[in-house]
Amino acid sequence: MAMAVSAIVLAAGEGTRMRSSRPKPLHMICGRAMVMHVIHALHGLDVDRTVVVVGHDAERVTKKVQEQAPEWAHVSFVEQTIQRGTGDAAMVGMTAIPGDDLDDESTIVVLPGDTPLLRPETLAELVAAHVANGFAATLITSVLDDPTGYGRIIRAPSKSGDGRVLRIVEQRDATHDERAVAEVCTSMYAFRRDLLGPALRHLSPDNSQGEYYLTDVISALASMGHRIGCVIAPEEETQGVNDRWQLALAERELRLRTNRSWLLNGVTMLDPSHTFLDVTVQLGRDVTLYPGTILQGSTVIGSGCEIGPDTRLVDCVVGADCVVENTVGTDSEIGVAAHVGPYAHLPSGSSVAAGQGTGAFYTAPTA
């Protein structure tokens, strides 16, 4: 029987560097809130529950996640009323997972809510390695050209040991030699339930920030002789989003992945670098997308359509074999084999009948 897996997603931070009234977990990337990308990355783990730890603007974050979370994630919420660090947030998250720590060897995955590029395949590899090797904890790490700002992975010297993980040291608490280490903690973990709870309760805020660091659990477990595992993932998958520049970089990477997936599944793009698709969009076979095409929200494009150039459709349904050029549409329907545009406007609630040709500079009447 497969080992039970629960997840804790840490989404309590304010994200001051975003300089926004929008809570950091709700910033959008390719049509989906950042924290929702993290939750969707759990797909394939068959999680018993996903606990989202909220804090700053908790009600707003909770409402959005409740509206968008897939049923299979079994999402629930707990609030970290005072942000006292990632260790404290994990302790708060544990309160929503039923059972006790005494002899529960199930797996608890802990993830930050600001890593939207994490792939489901990597999480599956994390949990598989963790369970198969009987590790107390397993980390996802990355090796960076510039590790500034990240916690460093400190291993036993390979001459006298096996290179095993001893601890994680935060940048602000690291020595000069420790800062030279290129392998970093990505704040993505798998833990054994019976070991995580007691280790969290023994954390101390004795550091430069006066916070409870989840990273300190690793040194606590290692010092007791428990084995710590690692899964190394590429930098472009594990980097967090802390400001608008990093948000734009993450959006670019996710759009490249999305476009590549569609290109390998029967869609033609004349210029993928100038084609923008939300992850929530659906496309049929033999669709051709011309440069400047922007498809957003719950838009569905039927097979054999030609869309663009310079067309933006939001929450639209387009039947098969349509041509839609130089058009802006919102919450509209286009029937099979219709020809819309050039320079058409489809306001919310409008429709174009099957086989209809609108001609140029057309504005559809609304119901």
N, C-alpha and C positions, 0 to 999 in steps of 0.2 A: 504494500500500500504506500502511495506517495506521501511524503512528509508534508504536514500542513504548513502553509505559508501565510503570514499576515504582513501588511505593509504599513509603515508610518511615513507620511509625507509632511515635511516641515515647511509650513507656509505662513509663519507668524510674523515675519520681518516687515519693516516699513519700507525698506528700499529707498532711502533718502536720496541716493545718487541718481535715481530715475527722475527726480525733480518733477513730480507729478502728483495730482490729487487722486489718481487711480492707484489702488493697492498693487504692489509689485507683482504678486502672483497672477493678477488679472490682465497684465499687459499682453497684447495680442501678437501672435506669431503665426503667419499663414492661416488666419481665420480661426484660430483656437487660442484660448487663454493659456499662458505659459504653464501654469500648474496642471492644466488638463493634458498637456503633452506628457508630463511626468506620469500622470495617472494612466494614460493610454499605453505608456511603455511597460506597464505591469501586465499587459495582455499576454497570455500564454503561461503565466505563473499559476493560474487557477487560485487566486488569493481568496482566503476565507473572509477577509475584511481589509479595507483600506482606511486607515485613520488619518484624517487631515488635521494637523495642528494649526489652528488659526490664532491670530493675535491682533495685529494692527488692522483696523476696519473689519473686524471679524464677521460682522453680520453681512456685509457686502460680499466678502469672499465666500462665505458659506452659501449664500443664496445662488451665486453664479455657478458654483461647483455642483450644488444640488440639481440645478436645471440641466447641466451638461454632462454629468458623470454617467458613464455606461452602467447598466444594471449589474454586469458581471463583476464590477469593481467592489460592490458592497460597501459603499462609502459611508463613513460616519465622521463626526467632528468633535474635537475638544478644543478648549480655548486656553492658551497660555496668556494669562492676564498681565503678567509682568515678564518682559523679555529678558531672561537671565542666562541666555546661551543655549547652544544646541543640545547640551546634555540635559538641561532642565526641560527643554521642549520634548526630547525623547521620553523623559520620565512622565510628562503630562500625557503623551501619546499612549504610553503603556497602560494608563488607567482605563483606556477604552477597549483593551483587549482582554476578554474574559479568561478566567483560569488563574493559576498561580505559577510562581517560578520554581517550585520545589523540584519537580521531575518532568517538566514539560520541555522536551528537546525539539520542539517545532522551530521553524525558521521565522525570524522577523527581519524584514528588509526595511532599512531606513534610508530615505532619499531626501535631498533638498528639493524644494518646490520651484527652483529657478534654473533647472538644467533641461531645457526643452529638446535637446538634440540626442538624449539618451535613447538607444535603440532597445526594443524588446529582446532582441537576440543576445545583447550583452547582459541584460538582467537574467535571462535564462541561463547563460553561462556562469554568472555569479552564483546563483542558487545551486546549480548542478555541482560546481566545484566545492561549494561549501558543504553540501550534504554528503557527497561521495567521499570526501576526505575527513569528515568528522571534525572540521575546524570549529573552534569556539567563535571566531569571527572571520569574515572574509571581506576584503576591501577591493573596490575598484580603484586602481591607481592609473596615473598617466605620467609619461616622461616628457617634460617640457623643455624647450630651448630657453625659455625665460620663466622660471618658477616663482617669480616675485609675487608675494601675496598669498601663496598657498602654504598649507601645512606640509612639512617634509616627512617622508617615510625614512625612519632610521632603522637600519638593519644591523644584525650582528656581523662583525667582520668575517668575510668569506674564508680567511685563513684559519680561524679558530672555530668557526661555526658553520652553519649552512646558509648564511645569508637571511636567516629568518627575521621577520619583523619584530622589533623590540618596542617601538613607540612611534607616535606621531608628534612632532613639535611644530607649534604654530609659528608663523613667520616672526611675529613680534617678540616671541620668547626664544627664538633660535640663536645659537652662537654663530660666529662667522663661518666656521667649517660646516655647520648644519645647513646654513643658507646656501651653500654651494651644491647641495644635493639636488638633483634634477627630478627625481621621482617624487610625485606629490600625491597627497590625499585629495580625492574628489568629493568627499563627504557622502559617498554611496557605500552602504555596508549590508552584509547579511550577518545576523547574530543567532546564536542559540538562545532560546527564550530563557532557559533555566540559569544561564550565566549572565545575560544582559541585565536583568532586573537587579540582582545584588550588586553588580558592578556600578550601575547608575547611582544606587543609593550611597555608594562610598565616594562619589566625586567630591572634589573640593574646588572652591572658586579662588584658589591661591595662585593667581596669575595676573598679568599686567592689566587685563580687562575686568577682573573680578567676576568672571562668568564661569558657569559649569560647561566645560568642553566635552562634547561627545568623544572627541579624539582621545581623551584621557582614559576611556574605557579600554582602548587597545593596550596601553602600557600596563594597566591593572591586570588584564587577562594574561598578557605575556609574562609578567613578573611572577604569576602563580604557576607558570609552566604550561599554560594552554597554548595550542598551536594557532597561529594566525595565517590565513591564506590570502593570496592576492590574485586578482584578474586584471591584467593590463589592457586598457582601452585607449584608442587614439584620442589625441587632444581635442579634435573638432567635435567629439561626442560628449566630452565630460565637462567642458568649460561652462561655468555659470554665467548668468546674465545679471549684471549689476548696474548698468547704465544704458543710455540710448544707443551709444556706439556698439556695445556688445549685443544689444537687441537687434540692431541692423545686421551685424555679422551673422547672428544666429538665423535670422530670417533668410539671408542669402543662402546659407548652407542648406536649410530645410527646403527652400524652393528648388535648389539644384537636385536634391534627393527626389522631391515630388515629381519634377519634370522628367528626370531619368526613368522613374518608375513607369510613367505614362508612355514615354517613348518606347520602352521595352514591351509595352502592352497594346500596341496597335494604333498609337496616336502620332500624327505628324506635326512637328513644330518647325517652321521655317527658320526661327531664331529663338532657341530656348532661353537665351539670356534676356530676351525682351518679351517673355511670356510668363504671366503671373497667375498661379493657380493656388487657391486655398486647399488645405488638406481635406476639406469637407466636400469638395466638388466631385461630381461623378461624370465620367466621359465614356461614350460608346466607342466601338471599333471604327477605324478609318475616319476619325475626326481629324480635320486639318485646322491648325491654329496659326494665324498669321501674326506678324510682330505687332506688339502693342495690345495684345489681348489680355484682359484682366477678368478672371472668373472667380467670384467670391461667394461665400456663404453656402447655401444648400443648392446651388445651381446644378442642373442636370442637363447634359448635352447628349442628344441621341446620335446613333451611329450615322456616319456618312456626312456629317455637317461640316461646313466651312465657316469658321468664325474669325472675324477681323478683316482687315487690320484695324487697330485703334478702336477696340470694342470693349466695353465694360458691362458685364452682366452680374447682378447681385440677386441671389435667391430666385433665379429664373428657371423655367423648364422649357427646353427647346426640343421639339420633335425631330425625328430622323430626317436626314437629307435636306436640311435647311441651309440657306446662306444668310449670314447675319454680318453686315459690314458697316464699319464706322457708326456703331450704335451704342447708346447708353440705355440700359433697362434695369428696372428694379421690381422684384416680386411680380413678374409677368410670365405669360405663357405664349409660346410660339408653336403653331401647329405644324404637322408634318409637311415637308417640302415647301415651306413658305420662304419668301425672299424678302428680307428686311433691310432697309437702307438703300443707298448710303445716307448717313447723317440722320438716322431715325432716333426718336426718343420714345421709350416705353415706360410711362409712369407707373407707379405702384397700382396693381389691380387690373392692368390692361391686358389685352390679348390680341394676337394676330391669328386669323383663321388658317386652317390647313390649305396649302396651295396658294395663298394670297401673296401678291407682290405689292409692297407698300410704296415703291418709288422713293425718290430722294426727299430729304427734309420733311420726313413724316413724323407727326406726333400722334400716338394712339389715343383714342378716347378711352376714358375710364368708365367702369360700370356705374 
